[in-house]
Amino acid sequence: MKKERVLALVDAENLYYTPRKIWGAKARVDFSKLYQLIAQGRSAESIAYESIIYIAGDPIIDQAPFLQALVRMGYTPRIKIIYSERGIYANGNWDEEIIRDGMARISDIDHLVLVSGDGGFSDLVEAYIKRGKRVTVHCFEDDFSPRLKGASEIVFLTQDILMPVRKLPVPPLKRSRPPRNAGNEKTVINYL
């Protein structure tokens, strides 16, 4: 029995900004939940599965723990540094590389899983469909481009894919004591 060859291409920048635009600054994708969703129902016996995640990196921030966690989850991270040695901002957009990687593997892949709703990937989706390959697009509905409607399947991500917002403990209210009377004087305290 031939294994189905599945390639997932995950646009992490898209997954970083879109939830914030929809649900606010604290919205963050839980990449473990995402991996389980895109690899859902696929067993090692029936498929050959690879998931590449494309990340923009900042050399000032230590991303090693995050990258190690992604590898443990099953992703293969690719990183593009967004600042040069001279501190000049470089484009952190991975679209060209994602398309190039997807096209380079088109002969080897039976099923492409694209995790992005960006219409810039329409040529990639179309190329796979024309070759009779299956294409699944996972994205947030608010970020879905109609240019991707030719995919075999479209799965809209919901808030279920987000990390729970951590609530910080609320410190107890500090109540100040009324000033002590010096001797027999009466103190009047006005509370506004």
C-alpha positions in Angstrom: 0.0 0.0 0.0 1.4 3.4 -1.1 1.5 6.1 1.6 -0.2 9.4 0.9 2.5 12.1 0.8 1.3 15.2 2.6 3.1 18.6 2.8 1.9 21.3 5.2 3.2 24.8 4.6 2.4 27.1 7.6 2.7 30.9 7.3 3.3 31.8 10.9 3.3 35.6 10.2 -0.2 35.3 8.9 -1.2 33.4 12.0 0.5 36.0 14.2 -1.3 39.1 12.9 -4.7 37.8 11.8 -6.0 36.7 15.3 -4.9 40.0 16.8 -6.8 41.9 14.1 -9.9 39.9 14.8 -9.8 39.3 18.6 -7.4 41.7 20.0 -3.7 42.0 21.0 -3.7 39.1 23.4 -4.9 36.6 20.8 -2.3 34.0 20.1 -2.4 30.7 18.1 -1.7 27.5 20.0 0.6 25.8 17.5 0.2 22.5 19.2 -3.6 22.6 18.6 -3.0 23.8 15.1 -0.6 20.8 14.4 -3.2 18.4 15.7 -5.8 20.0 13.5 -3.8 19.9 10.3 -2.4 16.4 10.9 -5.8 15.1 12.1 -6.7 11.6 11.3 -3.4 10.9 9.7 -1.4 8.0 10.9 2.3 7.2 10.2 1.2 3.9 8.6 -1.0 5.6 6.0 0.9 8.8 5.2 4.3 10.5 4.9 3.7 13.8 6.5 5.9 16.9 6.7 4.9 20.3 8.2 7.1 23.3 7.5 6.5 26.5 9.5 7.9 29.8 8.2 8.8 32.3 10.9 10.3 35.8 10.9 13.0 36.1 13.5 14.5 38.9 15.5 18.1 38.4 16.5 17.6 40.4 19.7 14.9 38.0 21.0 15.9 34.5 22.0 13.5 32.3 20.1 15.3 29.1 20.9 12.7 27.8 23.4 9.9 28.5 21.0 11.7 26.9 18.1 12.5 23.8 20.2 8.8 23.5 21.2 7.8 23.7 17.5 10.2 20.9 16.6 8.9 18.8 19.5 5.4 19.3 18.2 6.4 18.0 14.7 7.1 21.2 12.7 10.2 21.9 10.7 10.9 25.6 11.3 12.4 27.9 8.7 13.5 31.3 10.0 14.1 34.6 8.2 15.9 37.2 10.2 14.0 40.5 9.8 16.9 42.8 10.8 20.3 43.0 9.1 23.6 43.4 11.1 23.2 47.2 10.6 19.8 47.2 12.2 17.9 47.8 9.0 14.5 46.2 8.8 14.2 43.5 6.2 11.0 42.1 4.8 9.8 39.2 7.0 7.3 38.1 4.4 7.8 34.4 3.4 5.3 34.2 0.5 7.9 33.8 -2.3 9.7 31.1 -0.4 6.6 29.2 0.5 5.5 29.2 -3.1 9.0 28.2 -4.3 9.1 25.3 -1.7 5.6 24.2 -2.7 6.3 24.2 -6.4 9.7 22.4 -5.9 7.8 19.5 -4.2 4.8 19.3 -6.5 5.9 16.1 -8.1 6.5 14.4 -4.7 3.4 15.5 -2.9 -0.2 14.0 -3.1 -1.8 16.5 -0.7 -0.8 20.1 0.0 -2.1 21.6 3.2 -1.7 25.4 3.1 -2.1 27.3 6.4 -2.8 30.8 5.2 -5.7 32.7 3.6 -3.4 34.9 1.6 -4.5 35.3 -2.0 -0.9 35.4 -3.1 -0.8 31.6 -2.9 -3.5 31.2 -5.5 -1.0 30.2 -8.3 0.4 27.5 -5.9 -3.1 26.1 -5.1 -4.0 26.2 -8.8 -0.9 24.4 -9.9 -1.6 21.5 -7.4 -5.2 21.3 -8.5 -4.3 21.2 -12.2 -2.0 18.2 -11.5 -4.9 16.4 -9.8 -3.5 16.9 -6.3 -5.6 17.5 -3.2 -5.3 21.0 -1.6 -6.6 21.9 1.9 -6.5 25.5 3.0 -6.7 26.3 6.7 -7.2 30.0 7.6 -9.3 32.4 9.5 -12.5 33.3 7.7 -11.8 37.0 8.0 -8.5 36.5 6.3 -9.7 34.2 3.5 -9.1 35.4 -0.1 -11.6 34.3 -2.6 -8.7 33.7 -4.9 -8.1 30.4 -3.0 -11.7 29.1 -3.5 -10.3 26.6 -6.0 -8.8 24.5 -3.2 -10.2 21.0 -2.6 -11.2 21.9 0.9 -11.3 25.0 3.0 -11.2 24.8 6.8 -11.9 28.0 8.7 -9.9 28.3 12.0 -11.9 29.6 15.0 -11.1 30.8 18.5 -10.7 27.2 19.5 -7.2 27.2 17.9 -6.1 30.1 20.2 -4.2 29.8 23.5 -6.3 30.6 26.5 -5.7 34.1 27.7 -3.8 33.9 31.0 -5.4 36.0 33.7 -3.0 37.6 36.0 -3.9 37.4 39.7 -5.5 40.5 41.0 -3.7 41.9 44.0 -5.8 42.4 47.1 -7.1 45.9 47.7 -4.9 47.8 50.1 -6.9 49.7 52.6 -5.2 52.4 54.5 -5.9 52.9 58.2 -7.3 56.2 59.3 -4.6 58.4 61.0 -4.2 57.8 64.7 -5.3 60.6 67.1 -2.6 62.4 68.8 -3.9 62.9 72.3 -7.6 63.9 72.7 -8.0 65.5 69.3 -10.8 64.3 67.0 -9.9 63.4 63.5 -12.5 63.8 60.8 -12.0 61.8 57.7 -13.9 62.6 54.6 -14.2 59.8 52.1 -15.1 61.1 48.6 
